[in-house]
Amino acid sequence: MKKLLLAIFLLIGVSATALYLSPGAQFTGLQWLGRQVAGLSNEQTEVADLSIHYYRGGPTNGETLLMIHGFAADKDNWLRFARHFTERYDVIAIDLPGFGDSSRPEGSSYDVGTQVERIAAFTQALKIDKLHLLGNSMGGHIAALYAARYPRQVLSLGLLANAGISAPQKSELLSRLEQNRSNPLLVNSTEDFERLLDLVFVEVPPLPAALKTYLAERAIARHAHHRRIFRQLVERYIPLEPELPKVQAPTLLLWGDRDRVLDASSIAVMRPLLSQPSVVLMKDCGHAPMIERPQETALHYQAFLDKIATSGS
């Protein structure tokens, strides 16, 4: 209730000034609003000569939830979802190196295997011994591989439409790529950005036209960088099928049934490979449920965490 009242109060204040601000300033204001409502602060640390930026909030003595975003995304993807957990948990949403505000050296590697070891160094720097790990898309691929490599550290694993699996049914994205058509994840025009939103979401979250243009221009500016990263992800691909049997933690597989980026039939491959799987298939939802339907997604994830806590006790 307190967060709801705070959100209303802050939204009135931000809305009153938004008309006088540039799109970039409006976006910064919305980021700030999202952090205030979620109870998160903007943090930064140095890990292996890289500047890692992340949001963090919640009780320092609570169990840690570490959230990992997908390709061409950043920590802001978790803002509306994270607000449901900061009263009970130590919540961290990271900008992976190469994305968001974190370092992005030109000649560096950004494949999933390299990012897993960076996450390991990040948790060591923050002195995190145990954690609940949650990832979407590429971030889910990284989270699953981390749980396989560091099984004793991971209390639970949440995979939201994760990459890394050869699905029985090919998604629209993979079919396009196999036909050597343009990659819709790489934005090179405002029209590309509109098509990307349509691909990722069943119902695109409302966004003012000026902010949508701003986000499109930002994605266009990063086109070459994202293209290099995507090439690395393909050339240094690590399949999850041999890795999932190494995962010891309870694992939630959460998917939108209308995901056009990565098909939900991946669940049928992963479920028998995991020792403690739970499955949620969200009806009429796309590839990023924590953005498209954050409250519903949070309810499913909290129910999963509560089930773990009950079984553990």
C-alpha positions in Angstrom: 0.0 0.0 0.0 2.8 2.4 0.8 4.5 1.7 -2.5 1.1 2.4 -4.3 0.7 5.7 -2.6 4.3 6.6 -3.3 3.8 5.7 -7.0 0.7 7.9 -7.3 2.4 10.9 -5.6 5.6 10.6 -7.6 3.7 10.0 -10.9 1.8 13.2 -10.4 5.0 15.1 -9.8 6.8 13.6 -12.8 3.8 14.1 -15.1 3.5 17.7 -14.2 7.0 18.4 -15.4 7.3 15.9 -18.3 6.0 18.3 -20.9 8.9 20.6 -20.3 11.6 18.0 -20.5 13.5 16.5 -23.4 12.8 12.8 -24.2 16.1 11.9 -22.6 15.3 13.8 -19.4 11.8 12.2 -19.4 13.4 8.8 -19.6 15.8 9.6 -16.8 12.8 10.8 -14.7 10.9 7.6 -15.4 14.0 5.5 -14.4 14.2 7.5 -11.1 10.5 7.0 -10.5 10.7 3.3 -11.1 13.6 3.0 -8.7 11.8 5.0 -6.0 8.7 2.9 -6.2 10.7 -0.4 -6.3 12.9 0.7 -3.4 16.1 0.3 -5.4 19.2 2.4 -5.6 21.7 2.8 -8.5 25.0 1.1 -7.6 28.4 0.5 -9.2 31.4 -1.7 -8.6 34.7 -2.6 -10.3 35.2 -6.2 -11.3 38.2 -7.4 -13.4 38.8 -3.9 -14.8 35.1 -3.6 -15.7 32.6 -1.1 -14.3 29.5 -3.0 -13.4 26.3 -1.1 -12.8 23.3 -2.5 -11.0 20.2 -1.7 -9.0 20.0 -3.0 -5.4 17.4 -2.7 -2.7 15.6 -4.5 0.1 16.8 -5.8 3.5 20.5 -6.6 3.6 19.8 -9.7 5.7 17.3 -11.0 3.2 18.0 -13.8 0.7 19.5 -12.4 -2.5 17.6 -12.4 -5.8 19.9 -11.7 -8.7 18.1 -10.8 -12.0 19.8 -11.0 -15.4 18.4 -9.3 -18.4 18.4 -10.5 -22.0 20.1 -9.5 -25.3 20.2 -5.8 -26.1 18.4 -5.1 -22.8 19.5 -3.8 -19.4 18.6 -3.7 -15.7 15.6 -1.5 -16.3 13.7 -4.5 -17.7 13.2 -5.6 -14.1 12.0 -2.4 -12.4 8.3 -3.0 -12.4 8.8 -6.7 -11.5 11.4 -6.1 -8.7 9.1 -3.8 -6.7 7.2 -6.9 -5.6 10.2 -8.4 -3.8 12.2 -5.6 -2.2 10.3 -5.8 1.1 11.5 -9.4 1.7 14.6 -9.9 -0.4 17.9 -8.4 -1.1 17.2 -7.6 -4.8 19.9 -7.0 -7.4 19.3 -6.3 -11.1 22.6 -6.2 -13.0 23.7 -4.5 -16.2 25.8 -7.2 -17.9 29.1 -6.0 -19.3 28.4 -4.9 -22.8 24.9 -3.6 -22.0 23.2 -0.7 -20.1 25.6 1.5 -18.1 28.3 -1.2 -17.6 31.6 -1.2 -19.4 31.6 -2.3 -23.1 35.2 -2.6 -24.3 35.3 -3.0 -28.1 37.5 -6.1 -28.2 36.0 -7.9 -25.3 34.0 -11.1 -25.2 30.3 -11.2 -24.4 29.4 -14.8 -25.0 27.4 -16.6 -22.3 30.3 -18.6 -20.9 32.3 -15.4 -20.4 29.4 -13.6 -18.8 28.8 -16.5 -16.4 32.4 -16.1 -15.0 31.8 -12.3 -14.7 28.7 -12.9 -12.7 30.7 -15.2 -10.5 33.3 -12.5 -10.0 30.5 -10.0 -9.3 28.9 -12.1 -6.6 32.3 -12.7 -5.0 33.0 -8.9 -5.0 29.7 -8.3 -3.3 30.4 -11.2 -0.9 27.2 -13.1 -1.9 27.5 -16.8 -0.8 24.0 -18.0 -1.7 21.4 -16.5 -4.1 18.2 -17.1 -6.0 19.0 -16.6 -9.7 16.6 -15.3 -12.3 17.1 -14.6 -16.0 15.2 -13.8 -19.1 16.1 -14.9 -22.7 19.9 -14.6 -23.0 20.0 -13.8 -19.3 18.2 -17.1 -18.6 20.8 -19.0 -20.7 23.5 -17.3 -18.5 21.6 -18.1 -15.3 21.1 -21.8 -16.2 24.8 -22.2 -17.1 25.8 -20.5 -13.9 23.6 -22.8 -11.8 25.2 -25.8 -13.6 28.7 -24.5 -12.9 28.1 -23.3 -9.4 25.4 -25.5 -8.1 26.2 -25.1 -4.4 25.7 -21.3 -4.5 22.3 -21.3 -6.2 19.3 -21.6 -3.9 16.8 -21.6 -6.9 16.8 -20.9 -10.6 14.1 -18.9 -12.4 14.2 -19.2 -16.2 11.9 -16.8 -18.1 11.8 -17.8 -21.7 15.5 -18.7 -21.7 17.7 -19.2 -24.6 20.1 -22.2 -25.0 17.7 -24.9 -26.0 16.9 -26.5 -29.3 13.1 -26.4 -29.2 11.0 -29.0 -31.0 9.1 -26.1 -32.6 11.1 -23.3 -34.1 10.2 -19.8 -33.1 9.5 -17.1 -35.7 12.8 -15.5 -34.8 14.8 -18.7 -35.4 13.0 -19.5 -38.6 13.8 -16.0 -39.9 17.5 -16.4 -39.0 17.7 -19.8 -40.7 16.3 -18.3 -43.9 19.1 -15.6 -43.7 16.5 -12.9 -43.3 17.3 -9.7 -41.3 17.7 -10.2 -37.5 14.7 -8.3 -35.9 16.7 -8.1 -32.6 19.1 -5.7 -34.3 17.5 -2.3 -34.6 18.7 0.0 -37.5 15.6 2.2 -37.9 12.6 3.4 -36.1 10.5 1.0 -38.1 12.8 -1.8 -36.9 12.1 -0.8 -33.3 8.4 -0.9 -33.9 8.7 -4.4 -35.4 10.9 -5.5 -32.4 8.2 -4.4 -29.9 5.6 -6.3 -31.9 7.8 -9.4 -31.9 8.5 -9.3 -28.2 5.1 -8.5 -26.8 1.6 -9.6 -27.3 0.4 -6.3 -25.8 3.1 -3.7 -26.1 3.4 -1.7 -22.8 2.1 1.9 -23.3 4.9 4.3 -24.1 4.7 8.0 -25.1 5.7 8.6 -28.7 8.6 10.9 -27.8 10.1 8.2 -25.4 9.6 5.5 -28.0 11.5 7.6 -30.5 14.2 8.2 -27.9 14.6 4.5 -27.2 14.6 3.6 -30.9 17.4 6.1 -31.5 19.4 4.7 -28.6 19.0 1.2 -30.0 20.1 2.4 -33.5 23.2 3.9 -32.0 24.2 0.6 -30.5 23.4 -1.5 -33.6 27.0 -2.3 -34.6 27.9 -3.2 -31.0 24.9 -5.5 -30.6 25.6 -7.1 -34.0 29.1 -8.1 -32.8 27.7 -9.5 -29.6 25.0 -11.5 -31.4 27.7 -13.0 -33.7 29.7 -14.1 -30.6 26.6 -15.7 -29.1 26.1 -17.7 -32.2 29.8 -18.6 -32.8 30.5 -19.5 -29.1 27.1 -21.1 -28.4 26.9 -23.4 -25.4 23.9 -25.7 -25.5 22.1 -26.2 -22.2 20.9 -29.8 -22.8 24.2 -31.3 -21.4 24.3 -28.7 -18.6 20.8 -28.9 -17.0 21.3 -32.3 -15.3 24.1 -30.6 -13.3 21.6 -28.1 -11.9 20.7 -29.1 -8.3 18.4 -26.1 -7.4 14.6 -26.1 -7.8 13.9 -24.5 -11.2 11.0 -22.5 -12.4 10.4 -22.6 -16.2 8.1 -19.6 -17.0 7.0 -18.9 -20.5 4.5 -16.9 -22.5 2.4 -19.2 -24.7 2.7 -16.7 -27.6 6.4 -16.2 -27.5 7.6 -15.5 -31.0 11.3 -15.1 -30.0 11.9 -18.5 -28.3 9.2 -21.1 -28.5 7.6 -22.5 -25.4 8.1 -26.0 -26.6 11.6 -25.6 -25.1 9.9 -26.6 -21.8 9.4 -30.1 -23.1 13.1 -30.5 -23.6 14.2 -28.9 -20.3 11.7 -30.4 -17.9 13.0 -34.1 -17.9 16.6 -32.8 -17.6 16.0 -30.9 -14.4 15.9 -32.6 -10.9 13.3 -30.2 -9.5 11.3 -28.4 -12.2 8.2 -26.3 -11.9 6.4 -25.0 -15.0 4.2 -21.9 -15.6 2.8 -21.1 -19.0 1.3 -17.7 -19.1 -1.7 -17.3 -21.5 -1.6 -14.6 -24.2 1.9 -13.4 -23.1 5.1 -12.8 -25.1 8.8 -13.1 -24.6 9.3 -10.7 -21.7 6.5 -11.5 -19.1 8.2 -9.4 -16.3 7.7 -6.4 -18.5 4.4 -7.2 -20.2 2.6 -8.5 -17.1 4.9 -7.8 -14.1 2.4 -8.3 -11.3 1.2 -11.6 -12.6 4.7 -12.8 -13.3 5.8 -11.7 -9.8 2.9 -13.7 -8.2 4.0 -16.9 -10.1 7.6 -16.3 -9.0 6.7 -15.6 -5.4 4.6 -18.8 -5.3 7.6 -20.7 -6.5 9.8 -19.1 -3.8 7.2 -19.8 -1.1 7.0 -23.5 -2.2 10.8 -23.8 -1.9 10.7 -22.2 1.6 7.9 -24.5 2.7 9.6 -27.7 1.4 12.9 -26.5 2.9 11.4 -26.0 6.4 
